[in-house]
Amino acid sequence: MRLRSLNEAECYARCHGEGDGDNVRVVKLEPRRPRFDLEVSGEDLRRAFEVRLDKREPVSEPISEAAADGHEPAAAA
């Protein structure tokens, strides 16, 4: 149990440290490698995928467990 409420400065110090400068270290990163050009764009890939999907045979309706067991499903009331 806390005996007293913390003021704003105490809350900041508790969350972000005392500000002594030891918490942050600046490092230099190597430059990123340049990206290379691809022969196909993302849009080209999407279109080719749609064409392949359209060429697939249509999916038949799933068979219910009762029909798979040879039983006819009950008629809806």
Secondary structure, 3 states (H helix, E strand, C coil): CCCCCCCHHHHHHHHHCCCCCCCCCCCCCCCCCCCCCCCCCHHHHHHHHHHHHHHCCCCCCCCCHHHHCCCCCCCCC
